[in-house]
Amino acid sequence: MRTNNLSSKDFLDLLVSKTGFSSNTITKIVSSLINTIATELQTTGSVTVKDLGKFDLVDESGERYII
């Protein structure tokens, strides 16, 4: 499996080039996705998005992390 670290800008640019949507539209979509997952995590502590992955909120040393 190939891994690649992308900056946020590179990730957004990649989505723009693959979808043909405007940068503004892609930014809104990604921001909404992240905010929705974060909100659900605060409520439930775990979110699974089919074909994207599972996100868990973990408390460690008084800090909360998304894994």
PyMOL Python script that loads the backbone (N, CA, C, O; Angstrom):
from pymol import cmd

cmd.read_pdbstr("""\
ATOM      1  N   MET A   1       0.839  -1.180   0.000  1.00  0.00           N
ATOM      2  CA  MET A   1       0.000   0.000   0.000  1.00  0.00           C
ATOM      3  C   MET A   1       0.884   1.242   0.000  1.00  0.00           C
ATOM      4  O   MET A   1       1.813   1.352   0.800  1.00  0.00           O
ATOM      5  N   ARG A   2       0.598   2.147  -0.873  1.00  0.00           N
ATOM      6  CA  ARG A   2       1.374   3.385  -0.979  1.00  0.00           C
ATOM      7  C   ARG A   2       0.795   4.424  -0.038  1.00  0.00           C
ATOM      8  O   ARG A   2      -0.421   4.607   0.024  1.00  0.00           O
ATOM      9  N   THR A   3       1.662   5.098   0.688  1.00  0.00           N
ATOM     10  CA  THR A   3       1.203   6.185   1.549  1.00  0.00           C
ATOM     11  C   THR A   3       1.850   7.479   1.081  1.00  0.00           C
ATOM     12  O   THR A   3       2.944   7.484   0.517  1.00  0.00           O
ATOM     13  N   ASN A   4       1.156   8.557   1.326  1.00  0.00           N
ATOM     14  CA  ASN A   4       1.660   9.852   0.919  1.00  0.00           C
ATOM     15  C   ASN A   4       1.120  10.893   1.885  1.00  0.00           C
ATOM     16  O   ASN A   4      -0.084  10.947   2.134  1.00  0.00           O
ATOM     17  N   ASN A   5       1.992  11.706   2.421  1.00  0.00           N
ATOM     18  CA  ASN A   5       1.561  12.794   3.299  1.00  0.00           C
ATOM     19  C   ASN A   5       1.260  14.011   2.448  1.00  0.00           C
ATOM     20  O   ASN A   5       2.127  14.521   1.738  1.00  0.00           O
ATOM     21  N   LEU A   6       0.021  14.470   2.528  1.00  0.00           N
ATOM     22  CA  LEU A   6      -0.404  15.644   1.774  1.00  0.00           C
ATOM     23  C   LEU A   6      -0.696  16.790   2.726  1.00  0.00           C
ATOM     24  O   LEU A   6      -1.249  16.592   3.808  1.00  0.00           O
ATOM     25  N   SER A   7      -0.324  17.974   2.315  1.00  0.00           N
ATOM     26  CA  SER A   7      -0.754  19.144   3.075  1.00  0.00           C
ATOM     27  C   SER A   7      -2.248  19.333   2.813  1.00  0.00           C
ATOM     28  O   SER A   7      -2.792  18.770   1.863  1.00  0.00           O
ATOM     29  N   SER A   8      -2.897  20.113   3.642  1.00  0.00           N
ATOM     30  CA  SER A   8      -4.323  20.390   3.429  1.00  0.00           C
ATOM     31  C   SER A   8      -4.559  21.002   2.057  1.00  0.00           C
ATOM     32  O   SER A   8      -5.502  20.631   1.358  1.00  0.00           O
ATOM     33  N   LYS A   9      -3.708  21.930   1.678  1.00  0.00           N
ATOM     34  CA  LYS A   9      -3.845  22.588   0.374  1.00  0.00           C
ATOM     35  C   LYS A   9      -3.681  21.581  -0.754  1.00  0.00           C
ATOM     36  O   LYS A   9      -4.456  21.595  -1.710  1.00  0.00           O
ATOM     37  N   ASP A  10      -2.678  20.703  -0.657  1.00  0.00           N
ATOM     38  CA  ASP A  10      -2.469  19.699  -1.693  1.00  0.00           C
ATOM     39  C   ASP A  10      -3.662  18.749  -1.793  1.00  0.00           C
ATOM     40  O   ASP A  10      -4.069  18.366  -2.890  1.00  0.00           O
ATOM     41  N   PHE A  11      -4.220  18.372  -0.639  1.00  0.00           N
ATOM     42  CA  PHE A  11      -5.391  17.493  -0.609  1.00  0.00           C
ATOM     43  C   PHE A  11      -6.572  18.169  -1.302  1.00  0.00           C
ATOM     44  O   PHE A  11      -7.241  17.556  -2.134  1.00  0.00           O
ATOM     45  N   LEU A  12      -6.827  19.426  -0.960  1.00  0.00           N
ATOM     46  CA  LEU A  12      -7.925  20.158  -1.576  1.00  0.00           C
ATOM     47  C   LEU A  12      -7.699  20.330  -3.078  1.00  0.00           C
ATOM     48  O   LEU A  12      -8.631  20.170  -3.866  1.00  0.00           O
ATOM     49  N   ASP A  13      -6.475  20.652  -3.475  1.00  0.00           N
ATOM     50  CA  ASP A  13      -6.149  20.805  -4.900  1.00  0.00           C
ATOM     51  C   ASP A  13      -6.359  19.500  -5.658  1.00  0.00           C
ATOM     52  O   ASP A  13      -6.830  19.510  -6.796  1.00  0.00           O
ATOM     53  N   LEU A  14      -6.014  18.385  -5.037  1.00  0.00           N
ATOM     54  CA  LEU A  14      -6.208  17.070  -5.651  1.00  0.00           C
ATOM     55  C   LEU A  14      -7.696  16.794  -5.866  1.00  0.00           C
ATOM     56  O   LEU A  14      -8.094  16.304  -6.923  1.00  0.00           O
ATOM     57  N   LEU A  15      -8.515  17.109  -4.864  1.00  0.00           N
ATOM     58  CA  LEU A  15      -9.954  16.918  -4.997  1.00  0.00           C
ATOM     59  C   LEU A  15     -10.536  17.818  -6.082  1.00  0.00           C
ATOM     60  O   LEU A  15     -11.408  17.394  -6.841  1.00  0.00           O
ATOM     61  N   VAL A  16     -10.056  19.056  -6.158  1.00  0.00           N
ATOM     62  CA  VAL A  16     -10.511  19.981  -7.202  1.00  0.00           C
ATOM     63  C   VAL A  16     -10.195  19.396  -8.582  1.00  0.00           C
ATOM     64  O   VAL A  16     -11.049  19.391  -9.468  1.00  0.00           O
ATOM     65  N   SER A  17      -8.976  18.909  -8.756  1.00  0.00           N
ATOM     66  CA  SER A  17      -8.579  18.392 -10.073  1.00  0.00           C
ATOM     67  C   SER A  17      -9.331  17.109 -10.430  1.00  0.00           C
ATOM     68  O   SER A  17      -9.608  16.868 -11.605  1.00  0.00           O
ATOM     69  N   LYS A  18      -9.661  16.290  -9.444  1.00  0.00           N
ATOM     70  CA  LYS A  18     -10.352  15.028  -9.720  1.00  0.00           C
ATOM     71  C   LYS A  18     -11.848  15.209  -9.929  1.00  0.00           C
ATOM     72  O   LYS A  18     -12.466  14.419 -10.643  1.00  0.00           O
ATOM     73  N   THR A  19     -12.445  16.232  -9.323  1.00  0.00           N
ATOM     74  CA  THR A  19     -13.894  16.400  -9.402  1.00  0.00           C
ATOM     75  C   THR A  19     -14.328  17.464 -10.394  1.00  0.00           C
ATOM     76  O   THR A  19     -15.428  17.397 -10.944  1.00  0.00           O
ATOM     77  N   GLY A  20     -13.471  18.443 -10.622  1.00  0.00           N
ATOM     78  CA  GLY A  20     -13.856  19.563 -11.470  1.00  0.00           C
ATOM     79  C   GLY A  20     -14.652  20.623 -10.719  1.00  0.00           C
ATOM     80  O   GLY A  20     -15.045  21.634 -11.301  1.00  0.00           O
ATOM     81  N   PHE A  21     -14.893  20.396  -9.414  1.00  0.00           N
ATOM     82  CA  PHE A  21     -15.585  21.393  -8.603  1.00  0.00           C
ATOM     83  C   PHE A  21     -14.631  22.537  -8.295  1.00  0.00           C
ATOM     84  O   PHE A  21     -13.412  22.387  -8.372  1.00  0.00           O
ATOM     85  N   SER A  22     -15.199  23.670  -7.949  1.00  0.00           N
ATOM     86  CA  SER A  22     -14.370  24.827  -7.609  1.00  0.00           C
ATOM     87  C   SER A  22     -13.668  24.590  -6.269  1.00  0.00           C
ATOM     88  O   SER A  22     -14.097  23.769  -5.458  1.00  0.00           O
ATOM     89  N   SER A  23     -12.596  25.320  -6.066  1.00  0.00           N
ATOM     90  CA  SER A  23     -11.860  25.242  -4.809  1.00  0.00           C
ATOM     91  C   SER A  23     -12.752  25.616  -3.633  1.00  0.00           C
ATOM     92  O   SER A  23     -12.678  25.003  -2.568  1.00  0.00           O
ATOM     93  N   ASN A  24     -13.591  26.618  -3.830  1.00  0.00           N
ATOM     94  CA  ASN A  24     -14.504  27.066  -2.783  1.00  0.00           C
ATOM     95  C   ASN A  24     -15.490  25.952  -2.406  1.00  0.00           C
ATOM     96  O   ASN A  24     -15.747  25.720  -1.225  1.00  0.00           O
ATOM     97  N   THR A  25     -16.032  25.275  -3.403  1.00  0.00           N
ATOM     98  CA  THR A  25     -16.979  24.185  -3.151  1.00  0.00           C
ATOM     99  C   THR A  25     -16.309  23.032  -2.420  1.00  0.00           C
ATOM    100  O   THR A  25     -16.860  22.505  -1.453  1.00  0.00           O
ATOM    101  N   ILE A  26     -15.136  22.639  -2.869  1.00  0.00           N
ATOM    102  CA  ILE A  26     -14.407  21.538  -2.226  1.00  0.00           C
ATOM    103  C   ILE A  26     -14.061  21.901  -0.790  1.00  0.00           C
ATOM    104  O   ILE A  26     -14.185  21.065   0.105  1.00  0.00           O
ATOM    105  N   THR A  27     -13.632  23.128  -0.560  1.00  0.00           N
ATOM    106  CA  THR A  27     -13.299  23.567   0.792  1.00  0.00           C
ATOM    107  C   THR A  27     -14.512  23.461   1.705  1.00  0.00           C
ATOM    108  O   THR A  27     -14.394  23.010   2.845  1.00  0.00           O
ATOM    109  N   LYS A  28     -15.675  23.873   1.215  1.00  0.00           N
ATOM    110  CA  LYS A  28     -16.902  23.780   2.002  1.00  0.00           C
ATOM    111  C   LYS A  28     -17.278  22.326   2.292  1.00  0.00           C
ATOM    112  O   LYS A  28     -17.695  22.002   3.404  1.00  0.00           O
ATOM    113  N   ILE A  29     -17.132  21.455   1.297  1.00  0.00           N
ATOM    114  CA  ILE A  29     -17.473  20.041   1.476  1.00  0.00           C
ATOM    115  C   ILE A  29     -16.565  19.398   2.515  1.00  0.00           C
ATOM    116  O   ILE A  29     -17.045  18.736   3.435  1.00  0.00           O
ATOM    117  N   VAL A  30     -15.263  19.588   2.377  1.00  0.00           N
ATOM    118  CA  VAL A  30     -14.306  18.978   3.307  1.00  0.00           C
ATOM    119  C   VAL A  30     -14.493  19.540   4.712  1.00  0.00           C
ATOM    120  O   VAL A  30     -14.461  18.792   5.689  1.00  0.00           O
ATOM    121  N   SER A  31     -14.687  20.832   4.814  1.00  0.00           N
ATOM    122  CA  SER A  31     -14.910  21.454   6.116  1.00  0.00           C
ATOM    123  C   SER A  31     -16.175  20.905   6.773  1.00  0.00           C
ATOM    124  O   SER A  31     -16.181  20.619   7.971  1.00  0.00           O
ATOM    125  N   SER A  32     -17.233  20.761   5.999  1.00  0.00           N
ATOM    126  CA  SER A  32     -18.478  20.204   6.527  1.00  0.00           C
ATOM    127  C   SER A  32     -18.301  18.757   6.978  1.00  0.00           C
ATOM    128  O   SER A  32     -18.840  18.357   8.010  1.00  0.00           O
ATOM    129  N   LEU A  33     -17.553  17.978   6.216  1.00  0.00           N
ATOM    130  CA  LEU A  33     -17.284  16.591   6.584  1.00  0.00           C
ATOM    131  C   LEU A  33     -16.540  16.516   7.911  1.00  0.00           C
ATOM    132  O   LEU A  33     -16.920  15.757   8.802  1.00  0.00           O
ATOM    133  N   ILE A  34     -15.481  17.305   8.035  1.00  0.00           N
ATOM    134  CA  ILE A  34     -14.680  17.300   9.258  1.00  0.00           C
ATOM    135  C   ILE A  34     -15.510  17.779  10.452  1.00  0.00           C
ATOM    136  O   ILE A  34     -15.455  17.184  11.529  1.00  0.00           O
ATOM    137  N   ASN A  35     -16.269  18.843  10.261  1.00  0.00           N
ATOM    138  CA  ASN A  35     -17.103  19.365  11.352  1.00  0.00           C
ATOM    139  C   ASN A  35     -18.183  18.376  11.767  1.00  0.00           C
ATOM    140  O   ASN A  35     -18.482  18.248  12.954  1.00  0.00           O
ATOM    141  N   THR A  36     -18.771  17.678  10.801  1.00  0.00           N
ATOM    142  CA  THR A  36     -19.795  16.686  11.109  1.00  0.00           C
ATOM    143  C   THR A  36     -19.207  15.531  11.904  1.00  0.00           C
ATOM    144  O   THR A  36     -19.802  15.092  12.888  1.00  0.00           O
ATOM    145  N   ILE A  37     -18.051  15.035  11.491  1.00  0.00           N
ATOM    146  CA  ILE A  37     -17.390  13.950  12.220  1.00  0.00           C
ATOM    147  C   ILE A  37     -17.030  14.413  13.624  1.00  0.00           C
ATOM    148  O   ILE A  37     -17.258  13.685  14.591  1.00  0.00           O
ATOM    149  N   ALA A  38     -16.472  15.612  13.751  1.00  0.00           N
ATOM    150  CA  ALA A  38     -16.078  16.130  15.071  1.00  0.00           C
ATOM    151  C   ALA A  38     -17.288  16.280  15.990  1.00  0.00           C
ATOM    152  O   ALA A  38     -17.213  15.946  17.172  1.00  0.00           O
ATOM    153  N   THR A  39     -18.396  16.777  15.457  1.00  0.00           N
ATOM    154  CA  THR A  39     -19.614  16.933  16.260  1.00  0.00           C
ATOM    155  C   THR A  39     -20.133  15.581  16.727  1.00  0.00           C
ATOM    156  O   THR A  39     -20.500  15.423  17.891  1.00  0.00           O
ATOM    157  N   GLU A  40     -20.166  14.617  15.834  1.00  0.00           N
ATOM    158  CA  GLU A  40     -20.627  13.277  16.202  1.00  0.00           C
ATOM    159  C   GLU A  40     -19.700  12.631  17.227  1.00  0.00           C
ATOM    160  O   GLU A  40     -20.160  11.931  18.129  1.00  0.00           O
ATOM    161  N   LEU A  41     -18.416  12.861  17.090  1.00  0.00           N
ATOM    162  CA  LEU A  41     -17.462  12.311  18.058  1.00  0.00           C
ATOM    163  C   LEU A  41     -17.707  12.865  19.446  1.00  0.00           C
ATOM    164  O   LEU A  41     -17.602  12.136  20.432  1.00  0.00           O
ATOM    165  N   GLN A  42     -18.032  14.147  19.535  1.00  0.00           N
ATOM    166  CA  GLN A  42     -18.311  14.747  20.837  1.00  0.00           C
ATOM    167  C   GLN A  42     -19.533  14.104  21.486  1.00  0.00           C
ATOM    168  O   GLN A  42     -19.610  13.996  22.709  1.00  0.00           O
ATOM    169  N   THR A  43     -20.483  13.678  20.660  1.00  0.00           N
ATOM    170  CA  THR A  43     -21.718  13.081  21.157  1.00  0.00           C
ATOM    171  C   THR A  43     -21.579  11.597  21.444  1.00  0.00           C
ATOM    172  O   THR A  43     -22.018  11.112  22.486  1.00  0.00           O
ATOM    173  N   THR A  44     -20.961  10.874  20.507  1.00  0.00           N
ATOM    174  CA  THR A  44     -20.951   9.411  20.588  1.00  0.00           C
ATOM    175  C   THR A  44     -19.588   8.806  20.908  1.00  0.00           C
ATOM    176  O   THR A  44     -19.513   7.683  21.405  1.00  0.00           O
ATOM    177  N   GLY A  45     -18.517   9.536  20.630  1.00  0.00           N
ATOM    178  CA  GLY A  45     -17.170   9.026  20.890  1.00  0.00           C
ATOM    179  C   GLY A  45     -16.610   8.157  19.788  1.00  0.00           C
ATOM    180  O   GLY A  45     -15.429   7.813  19.809  1.00  0.00           O
ATOM    181  N   SER A  46     -17.453   7.791  18.808  1.00  0.00           N
ATOM    182  CA  SER A  46     -16.996   6.951  17.709  1.00  0.00           C
ATOM    183  C   SER A  46     -17.890   7.174  16.497  1.00  0.00           C
ATOM    184  O   SER A  46     -19.113   7.244  16.626  1.00  0.00           O
ATOM    185  N   VAL A  47     -17.279   7.285  15.318  1.00  0.00           N
ATOM    186  CA  VAL A  47     -18.023   7.475  14.076  1.00  0.00           C
ATOM    187  C   VAL A  47     -17.397   6.590  13.010  1.00  0.00           C
ATOM    188  O   VAL A  47     -16.178   6.576  12.835  1.00  0.00           O
ATOM    189  N   THR A  48     -18.238   5.857  12.306  1.00  0.00           N
ATOM    190  CA  THR A  48     -17.778   5.079  11.163  1.00  0.00           C
ATOM    191  C   THR A  48     -18.447   5.618   9.913  1.00  0.00           C
ATOM    192  O   THR A  48     -19.672   5.717   9.840  1.00  0.00           O
ATOM    193  N   VAL A  49     -17.627   5.967   8.927  1.00  0.00           N
ATOM    194  CA  VAL A  49     -18.129   6.426   7.641  1.00  0.00           C
ATOM    195  C   VAL A  49     -17.755   5.348   6.630  1.00  0.00           C
ATOM    196  O   VAL A  49     -16.578   5.124   6.349  1.00  0.00           O
ATOM    197  N   LYS A  50     -18.779   4.682   6.087  1.00  0.00           N
ATOM    198  CA  LYS A  50     -18.534   3.585   5.157  1.00  0.00           C
ATOM    199  C   LYS A  50     -17.604   4.041   4.038  1.00  0.00           C
ATOM    200  O   LYS A  50     -17.774   5.124   3.480  1.00  0.00           O
ATOM    201  N   ASP A  51     -16.639   3.218   3.723  1.00  0.00           N
ATOM    202  CA  ASP A  51     -15.639   3.443   2.677  1.00  0.00           C
ATOM    203  C   ASP A  51     -14.657   4.574   2.986  1.00  0.00           C
ATOM    204  O   ASP A  51     -13.814   4.903   2.152  1.00  0.00           O
ATOM    205  N   LEU A  52     -14.759   5.168   4.166  1.00  0.00           N
ATOM    206  CA  LEU A  52     -13.803   6.209   4.559  1.00  0.00           C
ATOM    207  C   LEU A  52     -13.022   5.795   5.790  1.00  0.00           C
ATOM    208  O   LEU A  52     -11.805   5.977   5.841  1.00  0.00           O
ATOM    209  N   GLY A  53     -13.704   5.238   6.787  1.00  0.00           N
ATOM    210  CA  GLY A  53     -12.988   4.765   7.964  1.00  0.00           C
ATOM    211  C   GLY A  53     -13.736   4.992   9.250  1.00  0.00           C
ATOM    212  O   GLY A  53     -14.836   5.544   9.274  1.00  0.00           O
ATOM    213  N   LYS A  54     -13.106   4.549  10.321  1.00  0.00           N
ATOM    214  CA  LYS A  54     -13.661   4.691  11.663  1.00  0.00           C
ATOM    215  C   LYS A  54     -12.830   5.721  12.415  1.00  0.00           C
ATOM    216  O   LYS A  54     -11.600   5.713  12.366  1.00  0.00           O
ATOM    217  N   PHE A  55     -13.530   6.603  13.108  1.00  0.00           N
ATOM    218  CA  PHE A  55     -12.898   7.654  13.882  1.00  0.00           C
ATOM    219  C   PHE A  55     -13.318   7.482  15.332  1.00  0.00           C
ATOM    220  O   PHE A  55     -14.508   7.374  15.627  1.00  0.00           O
ATOM    221  N   ASP A  56     -12.358   7.455  16.226  1.00  0.00           N
ATOM    222  CA  ASP A  56     -12.633   7.306  17.651  1.00  0.00           C
ATOM    223  C   ASP A  56     -12.031   8.482  18.404  1.00  0.00           C
ATOM    224  O   ASP A  56     -10.962   8.986  18.060  1.00  0.00           O
ATOM    225  N   LEU A  57     -12.744   8.902  19.437  1.00  0.00           N
ATOM    226  CA  LEU A  57     -12.251   9.935  20.328  1.00  0.00           C
ATOM    227  C   LEU A  57     -11.651   9.245  21.542  1.00  0.00           C
ATOM    228  O   LEU A  57     -12.335   8.494  22.237  1.00  0.00           O
ATOM    229  N   VAL A  58     -10.386   9.496  21.796  1.00  0.00           N
ATOM    230  CA  VAL A  58      -9.662   8.820  22.871  1.00  0.00           C
ATOM    231  C   VAL A  58      -9.158   9.855  23.862  1.00  0.00           C
ATOM    232  O   VAL A  58      -8.539  10.846  23.475  1.00  0.00           O
ATOM    233  N   ASP A  59      -9.429   9.620  25.151  1.00  0.00           N
ATOM    234  CA  ASP A  59      -8.882  10.468  26.211  1.00  0.00           C
ATOM    235  C   ASP A  59      -7.556   9.879  26.661  1.00  0.00           C
ATOM    236  O   ASP A  59      -7.474   8.700  27.007  1.00  0.00           O
ATOM    237  N   GLU A  60      -6.524  10.702  26.653  1.00  0.00           N
ATOM    238  CA  GLU A  60      -5.212  10.237  27.073  1.00  0.00           C
ATOM    239  C   GLU A  60      -4.499  11.381  27.797  1.00  0.00           C
ATOM    240  O   GLU A  60      -4.263  12.441  27.217  1.00  0.00           O
ATOM    241  N   SER A  61      -4.167  11.160  29.040  1.00  0.00           N
ATOM    242  CA  SER A  61      -3.471  12.159  29.845  1.00  0.00           C
ATOM    243  C   SER A  61      -4.218  13.497  29.871  1.00  0.00           C
ATOM    244  O   SER A  61      -3.598  14.559  29.826  1.00  0.00           O
ATOM    245  N   GLY A  62      -5.531  13.441  29.943  1.00  0.00           N
ATOM    246  CA  GLY A  62      -6.320  14.654  29.997  1.00  0.00           C
ATOM    247  C   GLY A  62      -6.543  15.328  28.661  1.00  0.00           C
ATOM    248  O   GLY A  62      -7.222  16.352  28.590  1.00  0.00           O
ATOM    249  N   GLU A  63      -5.983  14.772  27.602  1.00  0.00           N
ATOM    250  CA  GLU A  63      -6.149  15.324  26.248  1.00  0.00           C
ATOM    251  C   GLU A  63      -7.079  14.407  25.452  1.00  0.00           C
ATOM    252  O   GLU A  63      -7.127  13.200  25.691  1.00  0.00           O
ATOM    253  N   ARG A  64      -7.814  14.990  24.507  1.00  0.00           N
ATOM    254  CA  ARG A  64      -8.696  14.200  23.653  1.00  0.00           C
ATOM    255  C   ARG A  64      -8.112  14.155  22.252  1.00  0.00           C
ATOM    256  O   ARG A  64      -7.747  15.186  21.686  1.00  0.00           O
ATOM    257  N   TYR A  65      -8.027  12.955  21.698  1.00  0.00           N
ATOM    258  CA  TYR A  65      -7.441  12.758  20.382  1.00  0.00           C
ATOM    259  C   TYR A  65      -8.413  12.000  19.492  1.00  0.00           C
ATOM    260  O   TYR A  65      -9.160  11.141  19.962  1.00  0.00           O
ATOM    261  N   ILE A  66      -8.399  12.322  18.206  1.00  0.00           N
ATOM    262  CA  ILE A  66      -9.147  11.564  17.216  1.00  0.00           C
ATOM    263  C   ILE A  66      -8.177  10.599  16.577  1.00  0.00           C
ATOM    264  O   ILE A  66      -7.125  10.990  16.072  1.00  0.00           O
ATOM    265  N   ILE A  67      -8.554   9.308  16.608  1.00  0.00           N
ATOM    266  CA  ILE A  67      -7.708   8.299  15.969  1.00  0.00           C
ATOM    267  C   ILE A  67      -8.511   7.541  14.939  1.00  0.00           C
ATOM    268  O   ILE A  67      -7.983   6.642  14.284  1.00  0.00           O
TER     269      ILE A  67
END
""", "prot")
cmd.dss("prot")
cmd.show_as("cartoon", "prot")
cmd.util.cbc("prot")
cmd.orient("prot")
